[in-house]
Each structure stands twice: as C-alpha cells, then as structure tokens.
Amino acid sequence: MIDFETAHRLVSAGLAERERRMNEFGSALPENKNKPYLHLAISEITEHDFGWVFCYSSSEYLETEEINFALAGNSPLIVDRHDGRLYTTGTAHPLEYYLDEYRKGIRTPA
C-alpha cells in the first residue's frame, strides 16, 4: 500500500517521461518545427476508494488558458494505492465511465 506522497512522486516521474518523449517527437506540422518546449503539470487530484486520479495539462495552458497551449488526448492517470501502479483512463467517455471500468477490474497500465 502506498501513500499520497508516493503516488504524487510516481505521477510526477511519469509526466516527466511523457514530457521528454513529447518534446523529442517535436511536431509533424512544418509550421511548428521550432515550437517551444512543452512542460506538463498536474491540474487536479481527486481521491477515490482505490487510490487517486491525477489530471494534467501543459503548464503553459494552466497558466494562460490559451487554447494554443492546450493538449489533446491527455487522459487522467490513476494511481492504485494497493499495487502502486499507474493506469491510464481515456478521453472518449466521461471520466466516471473509466473509473467504473477500473472498479470492475478493467485496467490499462500507463
């Protein structure tokens, strides 16, 4: 079993890795080839019976709310308090759908 501080560290490390990969990839759009470095930040945390759900976005979007800095497909992450693993949710349905699926045992490792 893990505590909140450990869960927060796990998500922070996972986001740092995602940030690195996103920035290495760059952009498929020629006009964005010199885009600025993207920073990921946690935007919301909720506690549940199974652990915590961490939502995130680009820190630039969180600071400015400019749509140009918004991310697409950044599905919330679940940290299970019992096994200490990170799991992904999705963006095609409301978050509650994915939480219900998770509680049923349908889990996608991050």
Number of C-alpha atoms within 10 A of each C-alpha: 9 14 13 13 8 14 22 16 11 16 22 16 12 15 19 15 13 14 18 15 11 15 15 10 9 15 13 8 8 8 8 10 10 9 12 9 11 17 18 21 20 17 13 11 15 10 12 13 8 15 19 20 24 22 17 20 23 19 17 17 17 16 9 11 12 10 9 9 17 15 14 8 9 15 17 21 22 31 27 21 19 11 11 16 15 21 16 19 24 15 13 10 9 10 14 10 12 20 18 11 12 18 11 9 9 10 16 12 11 12
